[in-house]
Amino acid sequence: MTVHFPFQNTYAALPASFFARVAPTPVAAPRLIKLNRPLAVHLGLDPDLLESPEGAEILAGKRVPEGADPIAMAYAGHQFGHFVPQLGDGRAILLGEVIDADGVRRDIQLKGSGPTPFSRRGDGRAALGPVLREYIVSEAMAALGIPTTRSLAAVITGENVMRETPLPGAVLTRIAASHIRVGTFQYFAARSDTEGVRRLADHVIARHYPHAADAERPYRALLEAVIARQADLVARWLLVGFIHGVMNTDNSSVAGETIDYGPCAFMDHYDPAKVFSSIDEMGRYAYANQPRIALWNLTRLAECLLPLLSDDKDKAIEEAQSILGEFAEQFASAYQTGLRSKIGLFTARDGDEALVQDLLDAMAKNQADFTLTFRRLSDAALDPDGDTEVRQLFAEPAAFDEWALRWRQRISGEPQTPAERQAAMRSVNPVFIPRNHRVEAVIEAAVNRDDFAPFEELLAVLAKPYQDQPDFAGYADPPEPHQCVLQTFCGT
């Protein structure tokens, strides 16, 4: 029986300037490492067939499935603030789109599938390590409830790729609501192709924001909707201690999903200035800078849409500035609401923001682990004896003691029972995140020993981030000093 993908290809039906038609480059000996069977079923695909030799060849790019219309998408982007007018999919090929069980259109893309016209002298391939990192972190984000691209499969190609040293090659099958970026709009705007911007905007409205089509001002409604989703997304990142690492405009999805997991990482101890990415030498994309950068990226999107907002440039700029001005309040609302939930507050009162900020300041000063502080605080909400577990995370435990007195006074003014408060807090404060040292250990085992058991075990643990898993309790532990990961790499 042949593997069947019920492809639709709406993006490939756009004008030729939007993409380059290119087939994946065949590989020598594809071997399936991992198939996300539940996701396959959700996409209307047969997981048993995908796990067959034919399925592995499709997921590696060796065989193009019937109905696919392979393309590499064109886009531009600001990279660390510097504009590059042509980037595009240099090592990724969109096979097509399917409609999932929720009725949502999803892209199926092969990442690491060979060179394209946008490769800029690159080999178009991916090494095994970055493929595993993206699989792990994207699926962890999905389990945490954060909008994200997903990983359907990882395949070893049977060929090495040359980076600093020869490394096993691999291909990731990535699923996204779409792969349209802020940089996609910039590609056409940079060419003064207003009709291209309009065609793209109409496509995005139809695909992601159909309510905007019925608005009096559809393109204004589009910009407002993208801003709202980005504000919510970045707030969610901060609430779990996630650092994207490379928030270039070509890595900013207009669908509001987390996309392009390169040198991403989760913080261990809380540090708002934390940077992991080896290429972010100036800290542009540090943890606390992410809201500001999101707004910067959205401003670039607004610039692209100016001709659609008004024929009068001054009026268009004034309108765009007004819309962009909504970001700060939308982000603050989502972030502060999330922080109140993390410390077990069911209502909003004056002084709450300062209360939470004082906790964060104490955590930063005392190098308290971000994830464990909030998780253990959840148990302290049930029983004050739980304070002992929290205060042990602080270099100066008295810093927590002082704050805890104020916190208990605040929660005493709400009617919820301690058990209700604990349950609510545990539902938003994970115990398990993809800690960097664990991810690196998985990659080391796979690359150096062809051992994927640690990969499978870590994925299983991260699939239930809010549940206690006594048999895997060690996965919640922060790294020992010798295990700390100081830098992460994009792997291109």
C-alpha positions in Angstrom: 0.0 0.0 0.0 1.4 3.4 -1.0 1.9 6.3 1.5 -0.8 8.8 0.7 -0.7 12.5 1.6 -4.0 14.4 0.9 -2.0 17.4 -0.3 -3.4 20.8 -1.1 -1.0 23.4 -2.5 -2.4 26.9 -2.0 0.9 28.6 -1.5 2.4 26.9 -4.6 -0.6 28.4 -6.5 0.6 31.9 -5.8 2.7 33.8 -8.4 6.1 32.3 -9.3 7.9 35.2 -7.5 6.8 33.8 -4.2 9.0 30.7 -4.4 11.3 28.5 -6.4 10.1 25.0 -7.5 12.8 22.5 -6.5 12.7 18.9 -5.5 14.5 17.5 -2.4 17.9 16.0 -3.1 17.9 12.2 -2.8 20.0 10.7 0.1 22.0 7.5 0.3 20.4 5.3 3.0 17.5 6.9 4.9 16.7 5.4 8.3 13.7 6.6 10.4 14.7 7.7 13.9 11.4 8.8 15.2 7.9 9.2 13.9 5.4 11.3 15.9 2.5 8.9 15.5 -0.2 10.9 17.3 0.6 13.9 15.2 0.6 11.8 12.0 -2.9 10.6 12.9 -4.0 14.1 13.6 -2.8 15.1 10.2 -4.8 12.3 8.5 -1.7 10.3 7.7 -1.2 6.6 8.2 1.6 6.2 10.8 2.2 2.5 9.9 2.9 3.4 6.3 5.1 6.3 7.3 7.2 3.9 9.3 7.7 1.7 6.2 10.8 1.9 4.0 8.8 4.0 1.5 7.7 6.3 4.3 11.3 6.8 5.4 12.3 7.7 1.9 9.6 10.3 1.6 10.5 11.8 5.0 14.1 11.9 4.0 13.4 13.6 0.6 14.6 10.6 -1.4 11.1 10.0 -2.8 8.5 12.7 -3.6 5.0 11.6 -2.7 2.1 11.9 -5.2 0.3 15.2 -5.0 3.3 17.1 -3.6 4.4 20.4 -5.3 7.8 20.9 -3.7 8.9 24.6 -3.3 11.4 26.7 -1.5 9.8 29.8 -0.2 11.3 33.3 -0.9 11.7 35.7 2.0 14.0 38.5 3.2 14.8 39.5 6.8 16.6 41.6 9.3 19.3 39.5 10.9 20.6 41.0 14.1 19.2 44.3 12.9 20.8 44.2 9.4 18.6 43.8 6.4 19.2 41.1 3.9 16.9 41.5 0.9 17.0 37.9 -0.2 17.2 34.9 2.2 14.6 32.2 1.5 14.4 28.5 2.3 18.1 27.5 1.9 17.7 24.0 3.3 14.0 23.5 3.5 11.4 22.4 1.0 7.6 22.7 1.4 6.0 19.5 0.1 2.5 20.7 0.4 -0.4 21.3 2.8 -2.9 19.0 4.5 -6.0 19.7 6.6 -5.8 18.3 10.1 -8.4 16.8 12.3 -9.4 20.2 13.6 -9.9 21.6 10.1 -6.7 23.6 10.2 -4.4 23.8 7.2 -0.9 22.6 8.0 2.4 22.8 6.0 4.5 19.7 5.7 8.1 20.8 5.2 11.4 18.9 4.9 14.2 20.7 6.7 17.7 19.6 5.7 16.5 18.3 2.3 19.2 19.7 0.1 20.2 22.9 -1.7 17.7 25.3 -3.2 18.2 28.5 -5.2 18.2 30.3 -1.8 21.0 28.3 -0.3 23.7 31.0 -0.7 26.5 28.5 -1.3 25.3 26.3 1.6 24.9 22.6 1.3 21.2 22.6 2.2 21.6 19.9 4.7 21.1 19.5 8.4 23.2 17.7 11.0 21.7 15.2 13.4 22.2 17.3 16.5 20.2 20.4 15.4 17.4 18.1 14.1 17.1 16.3 17.5 17.2 19.7 19.3 14.3 21.1 17.2 12.3 17.9 17.6 12.7 17.8 21.4 12.1 21.5 22.0 9.3 22.0 19.6 7.4 19.0 21.0 8.1 20.2 24.6 6.7 23.6 23.7 3.6 21.9 22.3 3.1 19.9 25.5 3.5 23.1 27.5 0.6 24.6 25.5 2.7 27.2 23.7 1.9 27.8 20.0 4.7 26.2 18.0 5.7 24.4 14.8 5.7 20.7 15.4 8.0 17.8 14.5 6.5 14.9 12.6 9.6 12.9 11.9 13.4 12.7 12.1 15.4 10.6 9.6 19.1 9.9 9.4 20.2 10.2 5.7 23.1 7.8 5.7 25.4 10.6 4.6 27.7 12.9 6.6 27.5 16.7 6.5 30.6 18.8 6.9 30.5 21.4 9.6 33.6 21.8 11.8 33.9 18.1 11.6 31.9 15.4 9.7 28.6 14.8 11.3 25.7 12.4 10.6 23.2 14.1 8.3 19.5 14.2 9.1 16.2 15.6 7.9 13.4 16.9 10.1 9.8 16.9 8.9 8.3 20.1 10.3 4.6 20.9 10.6 3.4 24.5 10.8 0.3 26.5 10.5 2.3 28.1 7.7 5.9 29.1 7.1 5.1 32.7 6.2 7.3 35.2 8.1 7.6 38.9 8.6 10.5 38.5 6.3 8.2 37.1 3.6 6.4 40.5 3.5 9.8 42.3 3.6 10.9 40.3 0.5 8.2 42.0 -1.6 8.3 45.4 0.1 12.0 45.7 -0.5 11.3 45.3 -4.2 8.5 47.9 -4.1 6.2 45.1 -5.2 3.0 46.4 -3.6 0.9 43.9 -5.5 3.0 41.1 -4.1 2.5 42.5 -0.6 -1.2 42.6 -1.2 -1.4 39.1 -2.6 0.6 37.8 0.4 -1.6 39.7 2.8 -4.8 38.4 1.2 -3.4 34.8 1.5 -2.5 35.3 5.2 -5.9 36.7 5.9 -7.7 33.8 4.2 -5.4 31.2 5.9 -4.9 32.6 9.4 -7.2 35.5 10.1 -10.5 35.0 8.1 -12.3 37.4 10.4 -10.2 40.2 9.0 -11.7 39.7 5.6 -15.1 40.8 6.9 -13.6 43.9 8.7 -14.2 47.4 7.4 -10.4 47.7 7.0 -9.0 44.2 6.3 -5.3 45.1 6.3 -5.6 47.0 9.5 -7.4 44.1 11.0 -4.6 41.8 9.8 -1.9 43.9 11.4 -3.9 44.1 14.7 -4.3 40.3 14.7 -0.7 39.5 14.1 0.4 42.0 16.8 -2.1 40.4 19.3 -0.8 36.9 18.6 2.9 37.9 18.9 2.2 39.7 22.2 0.6 36.6 23.6 3.3 34.3 22.3 6.2 36.2 23.7 4.5 36.5 27.1 4.1 32.7 27.1 7.8 32.3 26.3 8.8 34.4 29.3 6.4 32.6 31.6 8.3 29.3 31.1 11.8 30.8 30.9 12.3 30.2 27.1 14.9 32.1 25.1 14.4 31.9 21.3 18.0 32.8 20.6 17.6 34.3 17.1 14.5 36.5 16.8 15.3 37.8 13.3 12.4 38.9 11.2 12.8 35.8 9.0 12.3 33.8 12.2 9.1 35.6 13.1 5.9 33.7 12.1 2.9 35.8 11.1 0.7 32.9 12.3 1.9 33.5 15.9 3.8 30.2 16.3 7.3 29.7 17.6 9.4 28.8 14.6 13.0 28.1 13.8 14.5 26.4 16.9 18.2 27.1 16.4 20.3 28.1 19.5 17.2 28.2 21.7 17.3 27.3 25.4 15.4 27.3 28.6 16.9 29.2 31.6 18.0 27.2 34.6 18.5 29.9 37.3 16.6 33.1 36.6 18.6 35.8 34.9 16.7 38.4 32.7 19.9 39.2 30.8 20.6 35.6 30.0 21.9 34.8 26.5 22.8 31.3 25.2 23.2 31.8 21.5 26.8 31.7 20.4 26.2 34.3 17.7 24.3 36.8 19.9 27.4 38.5 21.1 25.7 41.8 22.1 22.7 40.2 23.8 20.2 41.5 21.4 17.9 38.5 21.9 18.4 38.1 25.6 15.5 36.7 27.6 14.2 40.1 28.8 14.7 41.7 25.5 12.3 39.4 23.7 9.2 41.6 24.0 11.1 44.7 22.7 12.4 42.7 19.8 9.0 41.3 19.0 7.7 44.9 18.7 10.7 45.8 16.6 9.9 43.0 14.2 6.2 43.9 14.1 7.2 47.5 13.2 9.0 46.1 10.2 5.8 44.2 9.2 3.8 47.5 9.6 6.3 49.2 7.3 5.5 46.6 4.6 1.8 47.1 5.0 1.8 50.9 4.8 0.7 51.0 1.1 -2.3 48.8 2.0 -3.3 51.0 5.0 -3.6 54.3 3.0 -2.6 55.9 -0.2 -1.5 58.9 2.0 1.9 57.8 3.4 1.7 60.1 6.4 -1.8 58.8 7.3 -0.6 55.2 6.9 2.3 55.8 9.2 0.1 57.5 11.8 -2.3 54.6 11.7 0.5 52.0 11.9 2.0 53.7 14.9 -1.4 53.7 16.6 -1.8 50.0 16.0 1.7 49.2 17.1 1.0 51.2 20.3 -1.4 48.4 21.4 1.4 45.9 21.7 2.8 47.0 25.0 -0.5 46.8 26.8 -1.4 43.5 25.2 1.9 41.9 26.1 1.8 43.3 29.7 -1.7 42.0 30.2 -0.8 38.5 29.0 2.4 38.5 31.0 1.0 39.9 34.2 -2.0 37.6 34.0 0.4 34.6 33.6 2.6 35.7 36.5 -0.4 36.1 38.8 -1.4 32.5 37.9 2.1 31.3 38.5 2.0 32.5 42.1 -1.5 31.3 42.7 -3.6 34.5 42.5 -7.1 34.3 41.2 -7.8 38.0 41.2 -6.0 41.1 40.2 -5.2 43.7 42.9 -3.0 46.8 43.2 0.4 45.7 44.3 0.4 42.3 42.5 2.8 43.4 39.9 5.3 44.6 42.4 4.8 41.4 44.5 5.8 39.2 41.6 8.6 41.5 40.4 10.1 41.3 43.9 10.1 37.6 43.7 11.8 37.7 40.3 14.4 40.1 41.6 15.1 37.9 44.6 15.4 34.9 42.3 17.9 36.7 40.1 20.0 37.9 43.0 20.0 34.5 44.6 20.4 32.4 41.4 17.2 30.5 42.1 16.1 28.0 39.5 13.3 29.5 37.5 11.2 26.4 36.8 11.7 24.8 40.2 11.0 27.9 42.2 7.5 28.2 40.8 6.8 24.5 40.9 7.8 24.2 44.5 5.9 27.3 45.3 2.8 25.5 44.0 3.3 22.9 46.8 4.0 25.6 49.4 0.6 27.0 48.6 -0.9 23.7 50.0 1.2 23.6 53.2 3.6 26.3 54.6 6.0 23.4 55.4 6.6 23.4 51.7 8.5 26.7 52.1 11.6 24.7 53.0 11.8 23.2 49.5 11.5 26.7 47.9 14.0 28.5 50.2 16.7 25.9 49.5 16.8 27.2 45.9 18.0 30.6 47.1 21.6 31.4 47.9 20.2 33.6 50.8 17.1 31.7 51.9 16.0 34.7 54.0 15.3 36.5 50.8 12.5 34.1 50.1 11.3 34.1 53.7 10.6 37.9 53.6 8.7 37.6 50.3 6.7 34.5 51.4 5.2 36.5 54.3 3.8 39.0 51.9 2.7 36.3 49.5 0.8 34.4 52.2 -0.9 37.6 53.4 -2.0 38.3 49.8 -3.4 34.8 49.1 -5.2 34.7 52.4 -7.5 37.4 51.0 -8.9 35.0 48.4 -11.6 32.4 49.0 -9.9 29.4 47.2 -8.8 26.5 49.4 -5.1 25.6 49.5 -5.8 22.5 47.5 -7.6 24.5 44.8 -4.7 27.0 44.7 -2.1 24.2 44.5 -3.9 22.5 41.6 -4.2 25.7 39.7 -0.6 26.6 40.2 0.6 23.1 39.2 -1.4 23.4 36.0 0.7 26.4 34.9 4.1 25.7 36.5 5.8 22.8 34.8 8.1 20.4 36.6 9.8 19.3 33.4 11.4 21.4 30.7 14.0 20.5 28.1 17.0 21.4 30.2 20.0 22.2 28.1 22.3 19.6 29.7 19.7 16.9 29.1 19.3 17.9 25.5 23.1 17.9 25.0 23.4 14.5 26.5 20.8 13.2 24.1 22.6 14.6 21.2 25.9 13.3 22.3 24.5 9.7 22.7 22.9 9.9 19.3 25.8 11.4 17.3 28.7 9.6 19.0 27.1 6.2 19.8 24.0 5.9 17.6 22.1 5.5 20.8 18.6 7.0 20.7 17.3 5.5 23.9 18.0 8.8 25.8 16.2 10.7 23.1 13.1 8.5 23.4 13.1 8.7 27.2 13.5 12.5 27.3 10.6 12.9 24.8 8.4 10.7 26.9 9.1 12.8 30.1 8.6 16.1 28.3 5.3 15.0 26.9 3.8 15.4 30.4 5.5 18.5 31.7 2.9 19.3 34.4 2.7 15.8 35.9 4.9 14.5 38.7 6.8 11.4 37.3 8.6 9.9 40.3 10.5 7.4 38.1 12.0 10.3 36.2 12.4 12.9 38.9 16.0 13.5 38.0 14.9 15.2 34.8 13.6 18.1 36.9 16.9 18.7 38.5 19.0 21.7 37.4 22.5 20.9 36.1 25.5 20.4 38.3 28.2 23.1 37.8 30.1 20.8 35.4 26.9 20.1 33.4 26.0 23.7 32.7 25.6 24.6 29.1 26.9 28.1 28.5 26.3 28.4 24.7 24.0 26.9 22.1 24.6 26.8 18.4 22.3 27.2 15.4 23.8 24.3 13.5 23.6 25.7 10.0 
